[in-house]
Amino acid sequence: MNRKQKISTTQTAIVVASTTFGVGVLSFPRSMAEAAGSGAPLMTLCGLAAALVPLWLIILLGLRFKGQSIFEYGQLLIGRWPAQAANLLLFLFFAVSSALSSRQFGDVLSTVVFRKTPIEVSIILILLTTAFSCRRDIVKFSFIHIFYFPFIFFPYLLLMLISLKRIDLLSLQPLLGNAPMKFNPGLFQAASLFLGSFIVTILIPYMKKPESALKSGTYGIFISGGLYILMVFSVLGIYGSEETKQLLYPTLELSRSISLGGGVLERFDAIFIIIWFVTVYTTLYSSYYLASFAFSKLFRFADQRLTSSFLLPVLLGISLLPQDVFRERNIVQSLEFSGLLFLTCYPLLLLIISLLRRKGGVTHE
């Protein structure tokens, strides 16, 4: 890859924000309502704070081992074979995550838009699109995120701002919820939305100012996290927590209920689905890219271009394994919990070992 081109601090923040705002936007308010009732916005905020821990750990490691990703400096710290085992787990996590994201994408299209179209067609199309995009280097990868970011951020922000005038503040009270919060599952679900921020491990070696990675990563999380909080706030403020629990895709229902220009533009949900497609693509793009990158490091390929094509049928097969949406949801929840645990503990272990053994450089702010 061409290391002469570099990624700026702003570009890194945009990639993190674009990656962490993804397929879960349609059903996330329902998950938070089930976990915390009217305290869902507070639960989302707690999840955002928890998500900063693994992000900061991976960035601190990246600053100590500049020019390398976790797939490389892990071998320096714990040895080749233990690191290869950890790299295999990282590959499996992002590969399965990519497959299930494409399956969720297919489920939504089959339910809402293309009801007579086999779900396999939708899954194959999104995987093909992503696989071809993964044949780009990391700098071009970041440019693709930057190009699509305005088409994600501003429409969602506009949707939430329009819905604010219909919010009933009584629906958001009490702030802590009517019943004790299901804190553990709710916190894990909220924090797992931001696991895509792991993408910074391969961005740091290409940054113009690697020392600003902590700032850019944090800004990226705050951008996507702010949208999630505003989304939960809007949905619960309009429908209330009990009704939100009954809605399959609360955010989509919210888009159906608004209009612009005194009714000139109705059925905003048609535009919303197009925007959501771009949102899913950018998130799937990052997880697919990470899976391809990890696979190339495992088997020592020159880059991820070949592996991205090789993984396509594998991910398609994994995406079709869940027999129904309920089993798929259970698998996703288990994957999110195990992923959050591993992506926190493994970087923490590496950071502790690097400090004890005095490996790597000194971090700078």
SERO-4910 file (N, C-alpha, C, O; in steps of 0.05 Angstrom, whole numbers):
BEGIN
 pado doro    nc1    nc2    nc3   cac1   cac2   cac3    cc1    cc2    cc3    oc1    oc2    oc3
  Met    A     17    -24      0      0      0      0     17     25      0     40     25      9
  Asn    A      6     46    -10     21     71    -12     20     86     14     -1     98     21
  Arg    A     43     87     29     43    100     55     48    130     52     50    144     72
  Lys    A     52    140     28     57    168     24     31    184     30     33    207     40
  Gln    A      9    173     23    -17    185     29    -23    181     58    -19    159     69
  Lys    A    -34    201     71    -40    199    100    -69    208    105    -81    221     89
  Ile    A    -79    199    128   -106    205    136   -105    226    158    -89    224    176
  Ser    A   -122    246    156   -122    268    175   -138    260    200   -152    240    201
  Thr    A   -136    277    220   -151    273    245   -181    273    240   -195    257    251
  Thr    A   -190    293    225   -218    295    218   -228    270    203   -250    260    209
  Gln    A   -212    261    184   -220    238    168   -223    213    186   -241    197    183
  Thr    A   -204    210    205   -206    187    224   -231    188    240   -244    168    244
  Ala    A   -238    212    250   -263    215    266   -287    208    249   -306    195    259
  Ile    A   -287    216    224   -310    210    207   -313    180    202   -335    169    202
  Val    A   -290    166    198   -291    137    193   -302    123    218   -318    105    215
  Val    A   -293    131    242   -303    119    266   -333    124    269   -348    106    276
  Ala    A   -342    149    264   -370    155    267   -387    140    246   -408    129    253
  Ser    A   -377    139    222   -392    125    200   -394     95    205   -414     83    199
  Thr    A   -373     84    217   -372     55    223   -390     48    245   -404     27    244
  Thr    A   -391     63    266   -406     56    291   -435     64    289   -451     57    307
  Phe    A   -443     78    269   -472     84    265   -482     66    243   -478     72    219
  Gly    A   -495     43    250   -500     23    229   -527     10    230   -548     23    234
  Val    A   -527    -16    225   -552    -31    219   -571    -30    243   -595    -33    239
  Gly    A   -561    -26    267   -579    -27    291   -596     -3    295   -612     -3    314
  Val    A   -594     17    278   -609     41    283   -640     37    282   -655     52    295
  Leu    A   -649     17    267   -678     13    264   -690      1    290   -712      9    298
  Ser    A   -676    -17    303   -687    -31    326   -675    -23    353   -685    -31    374
  Phe    A   -654     -6    352   -640      1    377   -658     14    398   -656      6    421
  Pro    A   -676     33    391   -693     45    412   -710     24    426   -715     26    450
  Arg    A   -720      3    411   -735    -18    424   -718    -33    445   -728    -39    467
  Ser    A   -694    -39    438   -676    -54    456   -671    -38    481   -671    -49    503
  Met    A   -667    -12    478   -662      5    502   -687      8    519   -686      9    543
  Ala    A   -711      9    505   -736     11    520   -741    -14    536   -750    -13    559
  Glu    A   -734    -37    525   -738    -63    539   -719    -65    563   -726    -77    583
  Ala    A   -696    -53    561   -676    -55    582   -680    -34    604   -674    -39    628
  Ala    A   -690    -10    597   -690     12    616   -716     27    617   -719     46    633
  Gly    A   -736     21    600   -761     36    600   -756     65    592   -742     70    573
  Ser    A   -767     83    608   -763    112    602   -734    121    607   -727    143    600
  Gly    A   -718    104    620   -690    111    625   -672    103    602   -648    102    605
  Ala    A   -684     97    578   -669     88    555   -648    109    546   -625    101    540
  Pro    A   -654    135    545   -632    154    538   -608    153    556   -586    155    548
  Leu    A   -614    151    583   -592    149    602   -576    123    598   -551    123    600
  Met    A   -590    101    592   -576     76    587   -558     78    562   -536     68    562
  Thr    A   -568     92    542   -552     96    517   -527    112    524   -505    106    513
  Leu    A   -530    133    540   -507    149    548   -486    132    564   -462    135    559
  Cys    A   -496    115    581   -477     97    596   -463     78    577   -439     73    581
  Gly    A   -477     68    557   -465     50    538   -443     65    522   -422     53    516
  Leu    A   -448     90    515   -428    106    501   -403    109    517   -381    106    507
  Ala    A   -407    115    543   -384    118    561   -368     92    563   -343     92    563
  Ala    A   -382     69    565   -369     43    567   -354     36    541   -333     24    542
  Ala    A   -364     45    519   -351     39    493   -325     54    490   -308     46    473
  Leu    A   -321     75    505   -296     90    503   -272     74    513   -249     79    505
  Val    A   -277     56    532   -255     40    545   -240     24    524   -216     27    522
  Pro    A   -253      5    509   -238    -10    489   -226      8    467   -204      2    457
  Leu    A   -239     30    460   -228     48    440   -202     60    450   -182     60    435
  Trp    A   -202     71    474   -178     83    485   -155     63    488   -132     70    483
  Leu    A   -162     39    496   -141     18    499   -127     12    472   -103     11    471
  Ile    A   -143      9    451   -131      2    425   -116     26    414    -96     22    400
  Ile    A   -124     50    420   -110     74    411    -84     77    426    -63     83    414
  Leu    A    -84     73    452    -59     75    468    -38     54    458    -15     60    458
  Leu    A    -48     31    451    -30     11    440    -19     19    413      5     16    408
  Gly    A    -37     30    397    -28     40    370     -7     62    372     10     64    355
  Leu    A     -9     79    393     11    100    396     37     89    407     58    101    401
  Arg    A     37     67    421     62     56    431     76     40    409    101     38    409
  Phe    A     61     30    390     72     14    368     64     27    342     49     15    326
  Lys    A     75     50    337     68     66    313     77     51    288     99     39    287
  Gly    A     60     51    268     66     37    243     57      8    243     60     -6    223
  Gln    A     45     -1    265     35    -29    267      6    -30    277     -3    -11    290
  Ser    A     -7    -51    269    -34    -56    280    -33    -77    301    -12    -89    306
  Ile    A    -55    -83    314    -56   -103    336    -49   -130    325    -40   -148    340
  Phe    A    -54   -135    300    -48   -161    288    -17   -166    286     -9   -188    282
  Glu    A     -2   -144    288     27   -146    286     41   -144    313     58   -160    319
  Tyr    A     35   -123    328     49   -119    353     41   -139    375     54   -142    395
  Gly    A     18   -153    371     11   -174    389     31   -196    391     36   -207    412
  Gln    A     44   -202    368     64   -223    367     89   -215    382    103   -232    393
  Leu    A     95   -189    383    118   -179    397    115   -181    427    134   -184    443
  Leu    A     89   -180    436     84   -179    465     78   -206    477     87   -212    500
  Ile    A     64   -224    463     56   -249    476     66   -273    460     60   -296    467
  Gly    A     81   -269    439     92   -291    423     75   -297    399     51   -288    397
  Arg    A     86   -310    380     73   -315    354     47   -331    356     26   -322    347
  Trp    A     49   -355    369     26   -372    368      2   -362    386    -20   -363    377
  Pro    A      7   -352    410    -15   -340    424    -28   -316    410    -52   -313    409
  Ala    A    -11   -300    397    -21   -277    382    -37   -286    358    -57   -275    351
  Gln    A    -27   -308    344    -42   -318    321    -69   -329    330    -89   -326    315
  Ala    A    -70   -341    353    -96   -351    364   -115   -327    369   -139   -329    362
  Ala    A   -104   -306    380   -121   -282    385   -129   -269    359   -152   -260    356
  Asn    A   -111   -269    339   -118   -258    313   -140   -274    299   -157   -263    285
  Leu    A   -139   -300    304   -160   -317    293   -187   -311    305   -207   -310    291
  Leu    A   -187   -306    331   -212   -298    345   -222   -271    335   -246   -267    331
  Leu    A   -204   -252    330   -211   -227    319   -223   -230    291   -244   -218    284
  Phe    A   -211   -247    275   -221   -252    248   -249   -264    249   -267   -256    235
  Leu    A   -253   -284    267   -279   -297    269   -300   -278    278   -323   -278    268
  Phe    A   -293   -261    297   -313   -241    307   -322   -223    284   -346   -219    280
  Phe    A   -304   -211    270   -312   -192    249   -324   -205    225   -340   -193    211
  Ala    A   -316   -230    219   -328   -245    197   -357   -251    204   -375   -247    187
  Val    A   -362   -262    228   -389   -269    235   -406   -244    238   -430   -243    231
  Ser    A   -394   -223    249   -408   -197    252   -417   -186    224   -439   -176    221
  Ser    A   -399   -189    205   -405   -180    177   -428   -197    166   -447   -186    154
  Ala    A   -427   -223    170   -447   -241    159   -475   -235    171   -495   -234    157
  Leu    A   -475   -231    198   -501   -226    211   -512   -198    205   -536   -194    204
  Ser    A   -494   -179    200   -503   -152    191   -517   -154    164   -537   -141    159
  Ser    A   -505   -170    146   -517   -173    120   -544   -188    122   -562   -182    107
  Arg    A   -546   -206    141   -571   -221    145   -592   -202    156   -615   -203    147
  Gln    A   -585   -185    175   -604   -165    185   -613   -146    163   -637   -139    162
  Phe    A   -595   -139    146   -602   -122    123   -622   -136    106   -642   -124     97
  Gly    A   -617   -162    100   -636   -177     84   -663   -180     97   -684   -179     84
  Asp    A   -663   -184    123   -689   -187    138   -706   -162    135   -730   -163    131
  Val    A   -693   -138    138   -708   -113    137   -719   -109    109   -743   -102    106
  Leu    A   -703   -114     88   -713   -110     61   -735   -129     54   -754   -122     41
  Ser    A   -733   -154     64   -754   -174     58   -780   -168     73   -801   -175     64
  Thr    A   -777   -154     96   -801   -148    112   -814   -122    103   -839   -120    103
  Val    A   -798   -102     96   -808    -75     91   -811    -68     62   -831    -55     54
  Val    A   -792    -76     45   -791    -66     17   -797    -89     -3   -818    -88    -16
  Phe    A   -779   -108     -4   -782   -129    -25   -793   -155    -12   -778   -174     -7
  Arg    A   -819   -155     -8   -831   -177      7   -832   -203     -9   -834   -224      2
  Lys    A   -831   -201    -36   -832   -225    -52   -805   -233    -63   -802   -253    -77
  Thr    A   -784   -218    -55   -757   -224    -64   -743   -242    -43   -744   -236    -20
  Pro    A   -731   -264    -52   -717   -282    -33   -696   -266    -18   -682   -249    -29
  Ile    A   -693   -272      7   -674   -258     24   -645   -261     14   -628   -244     18
  Glu    A   -640   -284      2   -613   -289     -8   -604   -269    -28   -580   -262    -30
  Val    A   -623   -258    -44   -616   -239    -65   -605   -213    -52   -585   -202    -60
  Ser    A   -619   -203    -31   -611   -179    -17   -584   -183     -4   -567   -165     -5
  Ile    A   -580   -206      8   -555   -211     22   -531   -212      2   -510   -200      7
  Ile    A   -536   -226    -20   -514   -228    -40   -507   -201    -51   -484   -195    -55
  Leu    A   -527   -184    -56   -522   -157    -68   -505   -140    -49   -486   -127    -58
  Ile    A   -512   -140    -23   -497   -123     -5   -469   -134      0   -450   -119      3
  Leu    A   -466   -160      0   -440   -172      4   -422   -168    -20   -398   -163    -18
  Leu    A   -433   -170    -44   -418   -165    -69   -408   -136    -69   -385   -131    -75
  Thr    A   -426   -118    -63   -419    -89    -63   -396    -84    -43   -377    -69    -49
  Thr    A   -398    -96    -20   -378    -92      0   -351   -105     -7   -330    -94     -3
  Ala    A   -353   -130    -17   -329   -145    -24   -312   -130    -46   -288   -128    -44
  Phe    A   -326   -119    -66   -311   -103    -86   -299    -78    -74   -277    -70    -82
  Ser    A   -313    -66    -56   -302    -41    -43   -278    -47    -26   -260    -30    -23
  Cys    A   -276    -72    -15   -254    -79      2   -228    -83    -13   -207    -87     -1
  Arg    A   -229    -82    -40   -205    -85    -56   -191    -58    -59   -176    -53    -79
  Arg    A   -194    -40    -40   -181    -14    -39   -162    -13    -16   -165    -27      4
  Asp    A   -142      4    -18   -124      7      5   -137     24     27   -159     33     24
  Ile    A   -123     26     49   -136     38     73   -142     68     69   -162     78     79
  Val    A   -125     82     54   -130    110     49   -156    114     32   -172    131     38
  Lys    A   -159     98     11   -183     99     -5   -207     89     10   -230     99      6
  Phe    A   -202     70     28   -224     61     46   -235     84     62   -259     87     65
  Ser    A   -217    101     72   -226    124     88   -240    144     71   -259    157     80
  Phe    A   -232    148     46   -245    167     28   -273    159     22   -291    176     19
  Ile    A   -278    132     19   -306    123     14   -324    130     38   -346    138     34
  His    A   -314    126     63   -329    133     86   -335    163     86   -357    172     93
  Ile    A   -315    179     80   -318    208     80   -339    217     59   -354    236     65
  Phe    A   -339    204     36   -358    211     15   -387    207     24   -404    223     19
  Tyr    A   -392    184     38   -419    177     45   -428    189     71   -452    190     77
  Phe    A   -410    199     87   -417    209    114   -439    230    114   -457    229    130
  Pro    A   -437    251     96   -458    271     96   -486    260     90   -506    270    100
  Phe    A   -487    239     74   -512    226     66   -524    210     89   -547    201     88
  Ile    A   -508    205    110   -517    191    134   -523    210    156   -545    210    167
  Phe    A   -504    227    162   -507    244    186   -529    265    184   -546    266    201
  Phe    A   -530    280    162   -549    302    160   -578    293    157   -595    305    170
  Pro    A   -584    273    141   -612    263    140   -622    253    167   -645    259    175
  Tyr    A   -606    238    182   -614    228    208   -618    251    227   -637    251    243
  Leu    A   -600    270    226   -602    293    244   -627    309    237   -641    318    256
  Leu    A   -633    312    212   -658    327    203   -682    312    213   -701    325    223
  Leu    A   -683    286    211   -706    270    220   -710    274    249   -733    277    258
  Met    A   -689    273    265   -692    276    294   -701    305    302   -718    308    320
  Leu    A   -690    324    288   -698    352    294   -727    357    287   -741    372    302
  Ile    A   -736    346    265   -764    350    257   -783    337    278   -804    347    284
  Ser    A   -774    314    289   -791    299    307   -792    312    335   -810    306    351
  Leu    A   -773    330    341   -772    341    368   -797    357    376   -805    357    399
  Lys    A   -810    369    356   -834    385    362   -857    368    371   -877    378    383
  Arg    A   -856    342    367   -878    324    374   -873    309    400   -889    293    408
  Ile    A   -850    314    412   -843    300    436   -859    308    461   -863    332    465
  Asp    A   -869    289    476   -882    294    501   -863    287    523   -856    264    527
  Leu    A   -854    307    538   -833    302    559   -843    283    581   -826    271    594
  Leu    A   -869    281    584   -879    262    604   -872    233    597   -870    216    615
  Ser    A   -869    228    571   -863    200    562   -834    193    570   -827    170    569
  Leu    A   -818    213    576   -790    208    583   -785    208    613   -762    208    622
  Gln    A   -806    208    628   -804    209    657   -815    183    669   -834    171    658
  Pro    A   -803    173    691   -779    184    705   -754    178    689   -753    159    673
  Leu    A   -734    194    693   -709    191    678   -695    164    682   -681    154    664
  Leu    A   -699    152    705   -687    127    712   -704    103    705   -697     80    711
  Gly    A   -728    108    694   -747     86    688   -765     80    710   -760     86    734
  Asn    A   -788     67    703   -808     60    723   -800     36    740   -808     33    763
  Ala    A   -785     18    728   -776     -7    741   -746     -7    742   -733      8    727
  Pro    A   -734    -24    759   -705    -26    759   -694    -32    731   -704    -50    718
  Met    A   -673    -18    723   -661    -22    697   -648    -50    695   -636    -59    714
  Lys    A   -651    -62    671   -636    -86    666   -608    -77    656   -602    -77    633
  Phe    A   -592    -69    676   -569    -53    670   -548    -68    654   -538    -58    634
  Asn    A   -543    -93    662   -522   -108    648   -528   -113    618   -512   -105    601
  Pro    A   -551   -125    612   -556   -130    583   -559   -104    568   -550   -102    545
  Gly    A   -572    -84    580   -576    -58    566   -549    -44    561   -545    -33    539
  Leu    A   -532    -45    581   -506    -32    578   -489    -46    556   -476    -33    540
  Phe    A   -489    -73    556   -474    -88    536   -485    -83    508   -470    -79    489
  Gln    A   -512    -82    505   -523    -77    479   -516    -49    469   -509    -45    445
  Ala    A   -517    -29    486   -510     -2    478   -480      1    471   -473     12    451
  Ala    A   -463    -11    488   -434     -9    483   -426    -24    458   -407    -16    445
  Ser    A   -439    -46    453   -431    -63    430   -436    -49    403   -424    -57    383
  Leu    A   -453    -29    403   -458    -14    378   -433      0    368   -430      5    344
  Phe    A   -414      5    386   -390     20    379   -365      3    375   -343     13    374
  Leu    A   -369    -24    374   -346    -41    371   -332    -37    344   -308    -44    341
  Gly    A   -346    -26    325   -333    -20    299   -310      1    302   -294      4    283
  Ser    A   -309     15    325   -288     34    329   -260     20    329   -240     34    328
  Phe    A   -260     -6    331   -235    -22    330   -221    -17    304   -197    -23    301
  Ile    A   -234     -5    284   -222      1    258   -198     19    261   -181     20    243
  Val    A   -196     34    283   -174     52    287   -147     38    288   -126     50    283
  Thr    A   -147     12    295   -122     -2    296   -107     -4    270    -83     -5    269
  Ile    A   -122     -3    247   -109     -3    221   -108     25    209    -96     29    188
  Leu    A   -121     44    222   -120     72    212    -96     87    223    -84    104    209
  Ile    A    -88     82    248    -67     97    261    -41     97    245    -28    118    243
  Pro    A    -32     74    234     -7     75    219     -7     93    195     14    100    184
  Tyr    A    -31    101    186    -34    118    162    -42    146    168    -48    162    150
  Met    A    -42    153    194    -50    180    201    -27    200    199     -4    193    203
  Lys    A    -34    225    191    -14    246    189     -3    252    217     21    257    221
  Lys    A    -21    253    236    -14    258    264    -25    236    282    -46    239    294
  Pro    A    -10    214    284    -19    192    301    -25    199    330    -42    188    343
  Glu    A    -11    219    340    -15    228    368    -42    239    372    -51    242    395
  Ser    A    -57    247    351    -84    258    354   -105    236    351   -129    242    350
  Ala    A    -97    211    350   -116    189    346   -136    187    369   -160    181    364
  Leu    A   -127    192    394   -145    191    416   -167    212    414   -191    206    419
  Lys    A   -160    236    405   -180    257    401   -199    250    379   -223    253    382
  Ser    A   -189    241    356   -206    236    333   -224    212    339   -248    213    331
  Gly    A   -214    191    352   -231    168    359   -253    176    378   -276    167    374
  Thr    A   -247    192    397   -267    201    417   -288    218    403   -312    215    409
  Tyr    A   -280    236    386   -299    253    371   -317    236    354   -341    241    352
  Gly    A   -306    215    341   -322    198    325   -344    184    340   -366    182    332
  Ile    A   -336    173    364   -356    160    381   -377    180    391   -401    173    392
  Phe    A   -369    204    397   -388    224    406   -408    232    384   -432    237    390
  Ile    A   -399    233    359   -417    239    337   -438    218    334   -462    224    334
  Ser    A   -429    193    331   -449    171    328   -465    167    353   -489    162    352
  Gly    A   -452    169    377   -467    166    402   -488    188    406   -509    182    416
  Gly    A   -481    212    398   -500    234    400   -525    229    383   -547    235    392
  Leu    A   -521    218    359   -544    211    342   -561    189    354   -585    190    353
  Tyr    A   -547    169    366   -562    147    379   -579    158    402   -602    151    405
  Ile    A   -567    175    419   -582    186    442   -605    203    432   -627    201    443
  Leu    A   -601    219    412   -622    236    401   -644    219    389   -668    225    391
  Met    A   -637    197    377   -656    179    365   -674    166    386   -698    165    384
  Val    A   -661    155    407   -676    143    429   -694    163    443   -717    157    449
  Phe    A   -684    187    447   -699    209    459   -724    215    442   -745    219    454
  Ser    A   -721    216    416   -743    223    399   -764    201    398   -788    207    400
  Val    A   -755    177    395   -774    154    393   -790    151    419   -815    149    418
  Leu    A   -776    151    441   -790    148    467   -807    172    473   -829    169    485
  Gly    A   -798    196    465   -814    220    471   -840    221    455   -859    234    464
  Ile    A   -841    207    433   -865    207    416   -883    183    423   -907    186    426
  Tyr    A   -871    159    425   -887    135    428   -889    126    457   -907    111    464
  Gly    A   -870    134    474   -870    124    501   -856     97    502   -854     84    481
  Ser    A   -846     89    525   -830     65    527   -846     40    521   -836     21    509
  Glu    A   -871     38    531   -887     14    528   -894      9    499   -893    -14    489
  Glu    A   -902     30    484   -908     26    456   -883     21    440   -884      5    420
  Thr    A   -861     33    447   -836     28    433   -828     -2    435   -817    -13    416
  Lys    A   -834    -14    457   -827    -43    461   -842    -60    441   -833    -82    435
  Gln    A   -865    -51    432   -882    -67    414   -875    -63    384   -885    -77    367
  Leu    A   -859    -42    378   -853    -36    351   -828    -52    342   -808    -53    356
  Leu    A   -830    -64    318   -808    -80    308   -784    -62    300   -761    -68    307
  Tyr    A   -790    -40    286   -770    -21    277   -780      7    285   -791     21    268
  Pro    A   -775     15    310   -786     41    319   -776     65    303   -792     84    298
  Thr    A   -751     65    294   -741     88    279   -754     91    252   -759    113    243
  Leu    A   -760     68    240   -774     68    214   -802     79    218   -812     94    201
  Glu    A   -815     71    240   -842     81    245   -842    111    250   -860    125    242
  Leu    A   -820    120    263   -818    149    267   -816    164    240   -828    185    237
  Ser    A   -801    153    221   -798    166    195   -824    166    180   -829    184    164
  Arg    A   -841    146    184   -867    145    171   -887    165    182   -906    173    168
  Ser    A   -882    174    206   -901    192    219   -896    222    215   -912    238    224
  Ile    A   -875    229    200   -869    257    196   -872    265    167   -872    248    149
  Ser    A   -875    290    163   -877    301    135   -863    328    135   -860    341    156
  Leu    A   -856    337    112   -842    363    108   -858    381     90   -873    372     72
  Gly    A   -855    407     95   -868    426     78   -898    426     78   -911    429     58
  Gly    A   -910    421    102   -939    421    105   -952    399     89   -974    402     78
  Gly    A   -939    376     87   -950    353     73   -940    351     45   -948    332     30
  Val    A   -923    369     36   -912    367      8   -896    342      5   -898    328    -15
  Leu    A   -879    335     26   -863    311     25   -873    293     47   -867    296     71
  Glu    A   -889    273     39   -899    253     58   -885    226     52   -869    224     34
  Arg    A   -891    206     68   -878    180     66   -848    184     66   -834    174     48
  Phe    A   -838    197     86   -809    201     89   -795    175     93   -770    174     90
  Asp    A   -809    153     99   -797    127    103   -784    117     78   -764    101     80
  Ala    A   -794    124     54   -782    115     29   -753    126     27   -735    111     19
  Ile    A   -750    151     33   -724    164     33   -707    152     55   -682    148     52
  Phe    A   -719    147     78   -705    137    101   -692    110     95   -669    105    104
  Ile    A   -706     92     81   -695     66     75   -671     68     57   -651     53     60
  Ile    A   -671     88     39   -647     92     22   -624    101     39   -601     91     35
  Ile    A   -629    119     57   -608    129     75   -597    106     93   -573    103     97
  Trp    A   -616     90    102   -609     67    119   -591     47    104   -573     36    115
  Phe    A   -597     44     78   -580     26     61   -551     35     62   -533     19     65
  Val    A   -547     62     58   -519     73     59   -507     69     87   -483     63     89
  Thr    A   -523     72    107   -514     68    135   -504     40    140   -483     36    151
  Val    A   -520     20    130   -512     -8    133   -486    -13    117   -468    -27    127
  Tyr    A   -485     -2     93   -462     -7     76   -436      2     89   -416    -13     89
  Thr    A   -435     26    101   -410     36    112   -402     20    137   -378     15    141
  Thr    A   -421     11    153   -415     -5    176   -405    -33    168   -385    -43    178
  Leu    A   -419    -45    149   -411    -72    139   -384    -70    125   -368    -88    126
  Tyr    A   -380    -48    111   -354    -44     97   -331    -45    117   -310    -58    111
  Ser    A   -333    -33    140   -311    -33    159   -307    -60    172   -285    -69    174
  Ser    A   -329    -74    179   -326   -100    191   -316   -121    171   -299   -138    178
  Tyr    A   -325   -119    146   -315   -137    125   -285   -131    120   -270   -150    116
  Tyr    A   -278   -106    120   -250    -98    115   -232   -109    137   -210   -119    132
  Leu    A   -242   -106    162   -226   -117    185   -223   -147    183   -202   -158    189
  Ala    A   -245   -161    175   -243   -190    173   -223   -198    151   -207   -216    154
  Ser    A   -224   -184    128   -206   -189    106   -177   -183    114   -159   -198    108
  Phe    A   -173   -161    128   -147   -153    137   -135   -173    157   -112   -181    155
  Ala    A   -152   -182    176   -143   -202    196   -136   -228    182   -117   -241    189
  Phe    A   -152   -236    162   -147   -261    148   -121   -259    132   -105   -279    131
  Ser    A   -115   -236    120    -90   -233    106    -66   -234    124    -45   -244    116
  Lys    A    -69   -224    149    -47   -225    168    -43   -254    179    -20   -262    184
  Leu    A    -65   -269    181    -63   -296    191    -47   -314    172    -30   -330    180
  Phe    A    -53   -310    146    -40   -328    126    -19   -313    109    -11   -323     88
  Arg    A    -11   -289    118     11   -274    107      7   -268     77     26   -271     61
  Phe    A    -17   -259     70    -21   -248     43    -10   -220     42     -7   -207     63
  Ala    A     -5   -210     18      6   -183     15    -13   -162     25     -5   -143     38
  Asp    A    -39   -165     19    -60   -147     28    -86   -162     28    -87   -186     25
  Gln    A   -108   -147     32   -134   -159     36   -150   -162     10   -173   -171     11
  Arg    A   -139   -155    -13   -155   -156    -38   -163   -184    -45   -186   -188    -52
  Leu    A   -145   -203    -43   -152   -230    -49   -170   -242    -28   -190   -256    -35
  Thr    A   -165   -237     -3   -181   -249     18   -209   -239     18   -227   -253     26
  Ser    A   -214   -214     10   -241   -203     10   -259   -219     -9   -282   -223     -4
  Ser    A   -248   -227    -32   -263   -244    -51   -267   -272    -41   -288   -284    -44
  Phe    A   -246   -283    -28   -248   -310    -17   -269   -312      5   -282   -333      7
  Leu    A   -272   -291     21   -291   -292     43   -320   -290     35   -338   -296     51
  Leu    A   -325   -280     11   -353   -275      3   -371   -299      6   -392   -297     19
  Pro    A   -365   -323     -6   -383   -346     -2   -384   -355     27   -405   -366     36
  Val    A   -362   -352     42   -362   -360     70   -382   -343     86   -397   -354    102
  Leu    A   -381   -317     82   -399   -299     97   -428   -304     88   -446   -302    105
  Leu    A   -432   -310     63   -459   -316     53   -470   -340     67   -493   -341     76
  Gly    A   -454   -361     69   -462   -385     83   -469   -380    112   -489   -391    122
  Ile    A   -452   -365    126   -457   -359    154   -483   -343    158   -498   -348    176
  Ser    A   -488   -324    140   -511   -307    142   -537   -323    139   -558   -314    149
  Leu    A   -536   -346    126   -561   -361    121   -565   -383    143   -585   -398    142
  Leu    A   -547   -385    162   -549   -406    182   -573   -402    201   -587   -421    206
  Pro    A   -578   -378    212   -601   -375    230   -627   -381    215   -631   -370    193
  Gln    A   -644   -397    227   -668   -406    214   -691   -385    215   -709   -385    198
  Asp    A   -690   -368    235   -710   -347    237   -698   -323    251   -676   -323    261
  Val    A   -714   -301    252   -704   -276    263   -699   -278    293   -682   -263    304
  Phe    A   -714   -295    307   -710   -298    336   -684   -311    343   -670   -303    361
  Arg    A   -677   -332    328   -651   -345    333   -628   -327    324   -607   -326    337
  Glu    A   -633   -312    303   -613   -293    294   -608   -272    316   -585   -264    321
  Arg    A   -629   -262    329   -626   -242    350   -611   -253    373   -594   -239    385
  Asn    A   -616   -278    381   -601   -291    403   -572   -293    396   -554   -289    413
  Ile    A   -566   -301    371   -538   -303    363   -524   -276    364   -501   -274    373
  Val    A   -538   -256    354   -526   -229    353   -520   -219    381   -499   -208    386
  Gln    A   -539   -224    400   -534   -215    427   -511   -229    440   -495   -217    454
  Ser    A   -508   -255    435   -485   -270    446   -459   -261    433   -439   -258    447
  Leu    A   -460   -255    407   -436   -245    393   -428   -218    404   -404   -213    408
  Glu    A   -447   -201    409   -441   -174    419   -429   -175    447   -409   -161    452
  Phe    A   -439   -192    464   -428   -195    491   -400   -205    490   -382   -194    503
  Ser    A   -396   -227    476   -369   -239    474   -349   -221    461   -326   -219    468
  Gly    A   -359   -206    440   -341   -188    426   -333   -164    443   -309   -157    443
  Leu    A   -352   -153    458   -345   -131    476   -325   -140    497   -307   -125    504
  Leu    A   -329   -164    508   -311   -175    529   -283   -179    517   -263   -171    530
  Phe    A   -281   -191    494   -255   -198    483   -240   -173    473   -216   -170    477
  Leu    A   -255   -155    460   -243   -130    449   -235   -110    471   -222    -90    466
  Thr    A   -244   -116    495   -235   -100    518   -212   -114    533   -191   -101    539
  Cys    A   -215   -139    538   -195   -154    554   -169   -158    539   -147   -156    550
  Tyr    A   -170   -165    513   -146   -171    498   -128   -146    495   -104   -147    501
  Pro    A   -138   -123    487   -121    -99    486   -111    -91    514    -88    -81    516
  Leu    A   -128    -94    534   -119    -88    562    -95   -106    570    -76    -96    582
  Leu    A    -97   -132    563    -75   -150    569    -49   -141    554    -28   -141    566
  Leu    A    -52   -134    529    -29   -126    513    -16   -100    525      8    -97    526
  Leu    A    -34    -82    533    -24    -56    544     -9    -61    570     12    -49    574
  Ile    A    -20    -78    587     -6    -84    613     21    -97    608     41    -90    620
  Ile    A     22   -116    589     47   -130    583     67   -111    571     91   -112    577
  Ser    A     58    -93    553     76    -73    541     88    -54    562    111    -46    560
  Leu    A     72    -48    582     82    -30    603    102    -45    622    122    -34    630
  Leu    A     95    -70    629    112    -85    647    138    -92    633    159    -92    646
  Arg    A    137    -99    608    162   -107    593    175    -83    580    196    -86    567
  Arg    A    163    -59    583    173    -35    571    178    -37    541    198    -29    530
  Lys    A    158    -49    528    158    -51    499    143    -28    487    124    -18    498
  Gly    A    151    -20    463    137      1    449    148     28    457    164     31    476
  Gly    A    138     49    443    147     76    448    130     89    470    113     76    482
  Val    A    134    115    474    120    130    494     97    145    480    101    157    459
  Thr    A     74    144    492     51    158    480     54    188    485     65    197    505
  His    A     43    203    466     44    232    468     17    243    462      2    233    445
  Glu    A     10    265    475    -15    279    469     -9    305    456    -27    320    450
***
